[in-house]
């Protein structure tokens, strides 16, 4: 789908150069936008509703209508576990609405199997970064401080640092 393409950045984001960072090691990869605001969440929810495929929402695993307002998901969080899942290209993403001051999405690294999938991932990251005018990081699961790819919307570039599990001594 052409709507999931991204503008190639100056750095090498070829599948050959970073494929090992998406080898499944039994854990997910996370995407973070931090800091964020409830307005950022709302813009992102509206973007997902408009540009992703197969969006679904559940509360404690029970299907529920996709919320119109992100405030609904954060209100529900006090009593149940909200979950938004969607696809962008061939990649399945999940948002758990942990906190309203940080956007977090997770995905299974095994979904990234080649250049087309990588382009979809980078396209999603770039579009969120440009929409919010905020940096977007891709990290190993639960490793906010160990981003291996960071998109900077002001320069429209990705910065790459191999994750700790792929660094050579």
C-alpha positions, 0 to 999 in steps of 0.5 A, a space after each residue: 500500500 503506497 500510503 504506508 511508504 516513507 521518505 527515505 532518510 539520509 542514513 542507511 535504513 536498508 534491511 541488510 544494514 539493520 535486519 539483525 535488530 529485528 530478529 525475535 529474541 523472545 521479546 517485543 520491540 517498543 515505539 515511544 513518544 515521550 514526553 507526550 500529551 493527551 492531545 498527542 494521544 488524540 491526534 494519534 488515535 485519529 490517525 490510526 482510525 484513518 490510516 491503519 487497517 484492522 483497528 480493534 479495541 477491547 476492555 479486559 479482552 472483551 471487544 468494545 467499540 473504538 473510542 472516539 476520545 482517548 480520554 475514554 481509554 484512560 478513564 477505563 484504565 482505572 477499572 479495566 485493561 484497554 487495548 488498541 490493536 491495528 495493522 500498518 502494512 503487515 505489522 501488528 501494533 498494540 497500545 495499552 494506554 499505560 499513561 497519557 504523558 507517553 505514547 507507547 506501542 509494541 510490535 513483534 519483531 518477527 513481523 519485520 521480514 524484509 525491506 517492505 515491512 521495514 519501510 512500513 514500520 519506518 513510515 508509521 514512525 515517521 508519520 507519527 513523528 511528523 504529526 506530533 512534531 516529536 521524536 519517536 524511538 524504537 527500542 527493545 521491549 521495556 528499554 526506553 533508554 536504549 533506543 536503536 532507531 530514533 526519528 527526528 521530525 525537525 531534520 526528517 532523519 533517523 538516527 541508528 545505534 545498534 541495540 545492546 543485544 547486537 553490539 559487538 565488543 
